């Protein structure tokens, strides 16, 4: 069972994604406190957090690719790695 699918993340705006990330991090803390070994809830929450962070990082890379800065060498290195 997936808590959050990639298609759902794409439909969210940035504010909703950040809110969901905070909510999931809080849920992970709660799940870790009450978790037993038979419960796979923390694992699902970690996967959902990873999906959100991956989507955010891909968006940042896409934005960097669209608007490269000539003054920032870090952006040039990122663009070289993404090509």
C-alpha distances in whole Angstrom, upper triangle without the diagonal:
4,6,9,10,13,15,14,16,19,19,20,23,24,25,21,20,22,21,17,18,20,18,15,18,19,16,16,20,19,16,18,21,20,17,18,17,15,13,10,10,12,11,8,11,13,11,11,14,15,14,16,19,19,19,22,24,24,25,28,29,29,32,34,34,35,38,39,42,45,46,42,42,39,37,40,38,34,36,37,34,32,34
4,5,6,10,12,11,12,15,16,16,20,21,21,18,16,18,18,14,15,18,16,13,16,18,15,15,18,18,16,18,21,20,18,20,19,17,15,12,10,12,10,7,9,11,8,8,11,12,11,13,16,16,16,19,20,20,22,24,25,26,28,30,31,32,34,35,38,41,42,39,39,35,34,36,35,31,32,34,31,29,31
4,7,10,12,10,11,14,15,14,18,18,18,15,13,16,15,11,12,14,12,10,13,14,12,12,16,16,14,16,19,18,17,19,19,18,15,12,10,11,11,7,7,10,8,6,10,12,10,11,14,15,15,17,20,20,21,23,25,25,27,29,30,31,33,35,37,40,41,38,38,35,33,36,35,31,32,34,31,29,32
4,7,8,7,7,11,11,11,14,15,16,13,11,13,13,10,11,14,12,10,13,15,13,14,18,18,17,19,22,21,20,22,22,21,18,15,13,14,13,9,9,11,9,6,9,10,8,9,12,13,12,14,17,17,18,20,22,22,24,26,27,28,30,31,34,37,38,35,35,32,30,33,32,28,29,31,29,26,29
4,5,5,6,9,10,11,15,16,17,14,12,15,16,12,13,17,16,14,17,19,17,17,21,22,20,22,25,25,23,25,25,24,21,17,16,16,15,11,12,13,10,8,11,11,8,9,13,12,11,14,16,16,16,20,21,20,22,25,25,26,28,30,33,36,37,34,35,31,30,32,31,27,28,30,27,24,27
4,5,5,6,9,10,13,14,16,14,11,15,16,13,14,17,17,15,18,20,19,19,23,24,22,24,27,27,26,28,27,26,24,20,19,19,17,14,14,14,11,9,11,11,7,8,11,10,8,12,14,12,13,16,17,17,19,21,22,22,25,27,30,33,34,31,32,28,26,28,28,24,24,26,24,21,23
4,5,5,7,9,12,14,16,14,12,16,17,14,16,19,19,17,20,23,21,22,26,26,25,27,30,30,29,31,30,29,26,23,21,22,20,17,17,18,15,12,15,14,11,11,14,13,11,14,16,14,14,18,19,18,20,23,23,23,25,28,31,34,35,33,33,30,28,30,30,26,26,28,26,23,25
4,5,5,7,10,12,14,11,10,14,14,11,13,17,16,15,18,20,19,20,23,24,23,25,28,28,27,29,29,28,25,22,19,20,19,16,15,17,14,11,13,14,11,10,14,14,11,13,17,16,15,18,20,19,21,24,24,24,26,29,31,35,36,34,34,31,29,31,31,27,28,30,28,25,27
4,5,5,8,9,11,9,7,11,12,10,11,14,14,13,16,18,18,19,22,23,22,24,27,27,26,29,29,28,25,22,20,19,19,15,14,15,13,10,11,12,8,7,10,11,8,10,13,12,12,15,17,16,17,20,21,21,23,26,28,32,33,30,31,28,26,28,28,24,24,27,25,22,25
4,6,8,10,12,11,9,13,14,13,14,17,18,17,19,22,22,22,25,27,26,28,31,31,30,33,32,32,29,25,23,23,22,19,18,18,16,13,14,14,11,10,12,12,8,10,13,12,10,14,16,14,15,19,19,19,21,24,26,30,31,29,30,27,24,27,27,23,23,26,24,21,23
4,7,10,12,10,10,13,14,13,15,18,18,18,20,22,22,23,26,27,27,29,31,32,31,34,34,33,29,27,24,24,24,20,19,20,18,15,16,17,14,12,15,15,12,13,16,15,13,17,19,17,18,21,22,21,23,26,29,32,34,31,33,30,27,30,30,26,26,29,28,24,26
4,7,8,6,6,10,10,10,12,14,15,15,18,19,19,21,24,24,25,27,29,30,29,32,33,32,29,26,23,23,23,20,18,19,18,14,14,16,13,11,14,14,11,12,15,15,13,16,18,17,17,21,22,21,23,26,28,32,32,30,32,29,26,29,30,26,26,29,28,25,27
4,6,5,6,9,10,11,12,15,15,16,19,20,21,22,25,26,26,28,31,31,31,34,35,35,31,29,26,25,25,22,20,21,20,16,16,17,15,12,14,15,12,11,15,15,12,14,17,16,15,19,20,19,21,23,25,29,30,28,30,27,25,28,28,25,25,28,27,24,27
4,5,5,6,9,10,11,13,14,15,17,19,20,21,23,25,25,27,29,30,30,34,34,34,31,28,25,24,24,22,19,20,19,16,15,16,14,11,12,13,11,9,12,13,10,12,15,15,14,17,19,18,19,21,23,27,27,25,27,24,22,25,26,22,23,26,25,23,25
4,5,5,6,9,10,11,12,14,16,17,18,20,22,23,24,26,28,29,29,33,34,34,30,28,25,24,24,22,19,20,20,17,15,17,16,12,14,16,14,12,15,16,14,15,18,18,17,20,22,22,22,24,26,29,29,27,29,27,25,28,29,25,26,30,28,26,29
4,5,5,6,9,10,10,12,14,15,16,18,20,21,22,24,26,27,27,30,31,31,28,25,22,21,22,19,17,18,18,14,13,16,14,11,13,15,13,12,16,17,15,16,20,19,19,22,24,23,24,27,28,32,32,30,32,29,27,30,30,27,28,31,30,27,30
4,5,5,6,9,10,10,12,14,15,16,19,20,20,22,25,26,25,29,29,29,26,23,20,19,19,17,14,15,15,11,10,12,11,7,9,12,10,9,12,14,12,14,17,17,17,20,22,22,23,25,26,30,30,28,29,26,24,28,27,24,25,28,26,24,27
4,5,5,6,9,10,11,13,14,15,17,19,20,21,23,25,25,28,29,30,26,24,21,19,20,18,15,15,16,13,10,13,12,8,9,13,11,9,13,15,13,14,17,18,17,20,22,22,23,25,26,30,29,27,28,25,24,27,27,24,25,28,27,25,28
4,5,5,6,9,10,11,12,14,16,17,18,20,22,23,24,27,28,29,25,23,20,18,20,18,14,16,16,13,11,15,14,11,12,16,14,13,16,18,17,18,21,22,21,23,26,26,26,28,30,33,33,30,32,29,28,31,31,27,29,32,30,28,32
4,5,5,6,9,10,10,12,14,15,16,18,20,21,21,24,25,25,22,20,16,16,17,14,11,13,13,10,9,12,11,8,11,14,13,12,16,17,17,18,21,22,22,24,26,26,27,29,31,34,34,32,33,29,28,32,31,27,29,32,30,28,31
4,5,5,6,9,10,10,13,14,15,16,19,20,20,23,24,25,21,19,16,14,15,13,10,10,11,9,6,9,10,7,8,12,11,11,13,16,15,16,19,20,20,22,25,25,26,28,29,32,32,29,30,27,26,29,28,25,27,30,27,25,29
4,5,5,6,9,10,11,13,14,16,17,19,19,23,24,25,22,20,17,15,16,15,12,12,14,12,9,12,13,11,11,15,15,14,16,19,18,19,22,23,23,25,27,28,28,30,31,34,34,31,32,28,28,31,30,27,29,32,30,28,32
4,6,5,6,9,10,11,12,14,16,17,18,21,23,23,19,18,14,13,15,14,10,12,14,11,10,13,14,12,13,17,17,16,19,21,21,22,24,26,26,28,30,31,31,33,34,37,37,34,35,32,31,34,34,30,32,35,32,31,34
4,5,5,6,9,10,10,12,14,15,15,19,20,20,17,15,11,10,12,10,6,8,10,8,7,10,11,10,12,15,15,15,17,20,20,21,23,25,25,27,29,30,31,32,34,37,37,34,34,31,30,33,32,29,31,33,31,29,33
4,5,5,6,9,10,11,13,15,15,18,19,21,17,16,12,10,12,12,8,8,11,10,7,11,13,11,12,15,16,15,17,20,21,21,23,25,26,27,29,31,31,32,33,36,36,33,33,29,29,33,31,28,31,33,30,29,33
4,5,5,6,9,10,11,13,14,18,20,21,17,16,13,11,14,14,10,11,14,13,11,14,16,14,15,19,19,19,21,24,24,24,27,29,29,30,33,34,34,35,36,40,39,36,36,33,33,36,35,32,34,36,34,33,36
4,5,5,6,8,10,11,11,15,17,17,14,13,9,8,11,11,8,10,13,11,11,14,15,15,16,19,20,20,22,24,25,26,28,30,30,32,34,35,36,37,38,42,41,38,38,35,35,38,36,33,35,38,35,33,37
4,5,5,6,9,10,10,13,15,16,12,11,8,6,9,9,6,7,11,10,9,12,14,14,15,18,19,19,21,23,24,25,27,29,30,31,33,35,35,36,37,41,40,37,37,33,33,36,34,31,34,36,33,32,35
4,5,5,6,9,10,13,15,17,14,14,11,9,12,13,10,11,14,14,12,15,18,17,17,20,22,22,23,26,27,27,29,31,32,33,35,37,37,38,39,42,41,38,38,34,35,38,36,33,36,38,35,34,38
4,5,5,6,8,12,15,16,13,13,10,9,13,13,11,13,16,15,14,18,20,19,20,23,24,24,26,28,29,30,32,34,34,36,38,39,40,41,42,45,44,41,41,38,38,41,39,36,39,41,38,37,41
4,5,5,5,9,11,12,9,9,7,6,10,10,9,11,14,14,14,16,18,18,20,22,24,24,26,28,29,30,32,34,34,36,38,39,40,41,42,46,45,42,42,38,38,41,39,36,39,40,37,36,40
4,6,5,8,10,12,10,10,9,6,10,12,10,11,14,15,14,17,19,20,20,22,24,25,26,28,30,30,32,34,35,36,38,40,41,41,42,45,44,41,41,37,38,40,38,35,38,40,36,36,39
4,6,9,12,14,12,13,11,10,13,15,14,15,18,18,18,20,23,23,23,26,28,28,29,32,33,33,35,37,38,39,41,43,43,44,45,48,47,43,44,40,40,43,41,39,41,43,40,39,43
4,7,10,11,9,11,10,10,13,15,14,15,18,19,19,21,23,24,25,27,29,29,31,33,34,35,37,39,40,41,43,44,45,46,47,50,50,46,46,42,43,46,44,41,43,45,42,41,44
4,7,8,6,8,8,8,10,12,12,13,16,17,18,20,22,23,23,25,27,28,29,32,33,34,36,37,39,40,42,43,45,45,46,49,49,45,45,41,42,44,42,39,42,43,40,39,42
4,6,6,8,10,10,12,14,15,16,18,20,20,22,24,25,26,28,30,31,32,34,36,37,38,40,41,42,44,46,47,48,49,52,51,48,47,44,44,47,44,41,44,45,41,41,44
4,5,7,10,10,11,14,15,15,17,19,20,21,23,25,26,27,29,31,31,33,35,36,37,39,41,42,43,45,47,47,49,51,51,47,47,43,43,46,43,40,43,44,40,39,43
4,6,9,11,11,13,15,16,17,19,21,22,23,25,27,28,30,31,32,34,36,37,38,40,42,43,44,46,47,48,50,53,53,49,48,45,45,47,44,42,44,45,41,40,43
4,6,8,9,10,12,13,15,16,18,19,21,22,24,25,27,28,30,31,33,34,35,37,39,40,41,43,45,45,47,50,50,47,46,42,42,45,42,39,42,43,39,38,41
4,6,5,7,9,10,11,13,15,16,17,19,21,21,23,25,26,27,29,31,32,33,35,37,38,40,41,42,44,47,47,43,43,39,39,41,39,36,38,39,36,35,38
4,5,5,6,9,10,11,12,14,16,17,19,20,21,23,25,26,27,29,30,32,33,35,36,38,39,40,42,45,45,42,42,38,38,40,38,35,37,39,35,34,37
4,5,5,6,9,10,10,12,14,15,16,18,20,21,22,24,26,27,28,30,32,33,34,36,38,38,40,43,43,39,39,35,35,38,35,32,35,36,33,32,35
4,5,5,6,9,10,11,12,15,15,16,18,20,21,22,24,26,27,28,30,31,33,35,36,37,39,42,42,38,38,34,34,36,34,31,33,34,30,29,33
4,5,5,6,9,10,11,13,14,15,17,19,20,21,23,25,26,27,29,30,31,33,35,36,38,41,41,38,38,34,33,36,34,30,32,34,30,29,32
4,5,5,6,9,10,11,12,14,15,17,18,20,21,23,24,26,27,29,30,32,33,34,36,39,39,36,36,32,32,34,33,29,31,33,30,28,32
4,5,5,6,9,10,11,12,14,15,16,18,20,21,22,24,26,27,28,30,32,32,34,37,37,33,33,29,29,32,30,26,29,30,27,26,29
4,5,5,6,9,10,10,12,14,15,16,18,20,21,22,24,26,27,28,30,31,33,36,36,33,33,29,28,31,29,25,27,29,25,24,27
4,5,5,6,9,10,11,12,14,15,17,19,20,21,23,25,26,27,29,30,32,35,36,32,32,29,28,30,29,25,27,29,26,24,27
4,5,5,6,9,10,11,12,14,15,17,18,20,21,23,24,26,27,28,30,33,33,30,30,26,26,28,27,23,25,27,25,23,26
4,5,5,6,8,10,10,12,14,15,16,18,20,21,22,24,26,26,28,31,31,28,28,24,23,26,24,21,23,24,21,20,23
4,6,5,6,9,10,11,12,14,15,16,18,20,21,22,24,25,28,31,31,28,28,25,23,26,24,21,22,24,21,19,22
4,5,5,6,9,10,11,12,14,15,17,18,20,21,23,24,26,29,30,27,27,24,22,25,24,20,22,24,22,20,23
4,5,5,6,9,10,11,12,14,15,16,18,20,21,22,24,27,27,24,24,20,19,22,21,18,19,22,19,18,21
4,5,5,6,9,10,11,12,14,15,16,18,20,21,23,26,26,23,23,20,18,21,19,16,17,19,17,15,18
4,5,5,6,9,10,10,12,14,15,16,18,20,22,25,26,23,24,20,19,21,20,17,17,20,18,15,18
4,5,5,6,9,10,11,12,14,15,17,18,20,23,24,21,22,18,17,20,19,15,17,20,18,15,19
4,5,5,6,9,10,10,12,14,15,16,18,21,21,18,19,15,14,16,16,12,14,16,14,12,16
4,5,5,6,9,10,10,12,14,15,18,21,22,19,19,16,14,16,16,12,12,15,13,10,13
4,5,5,6,9,10,10,12,14,16,20,21,19,19,17,14,17,17,13,13,17,15,13,15
4,5,5,6,9,10,11,12,14,17,18,15,16,13,11,14,14,11,12,15,14,12,15
4,5,5,6,9,10,10,13,16,17,14,14,12,9,11,11,8,8,11,10,8,11
4,5,5,6,9,10,13,16,18,16,17,14,11,13,14,10,9,13,12,9,11
4,5,5,6,8,11,14,16,14,16,14,10,13,14,11,11,14,15,12,14
4,5,5,6,8,11,13,11,12,10,7,9,11,8,8,11,12,10,12
4,6,6,9,12,14,13,13,12,8,9,11,8,6,10,11,8,9
4,6,10,12,15,14,15,15,11,12,14,12,10,13,15,12,13
4,6,10,12,11,13,13,9,11,14,12,10,14,16,14,15
4,6,9,8,10,10,6,7,11,10,8,11,13,13,13
4,5,6,8,9,7,8,11,11,11,13,16,15,16
4,6,7,10,8,8,11,13,12,13,16,17,17
4,6,9,9,9,12,14,14,15,18,19,20
4,5,6,7,9,11,11,13,15,16,18
4,5,5,6,9,10,11,13,14,16
4,5,5,6,9,10,11,12,15
4,5,5,6,9,10,11,12
4,5,5,6,9,10,11
4,5,5,6,9,10
4,5,5,6,9
4,5,5,6
4,6,6
4,6
4
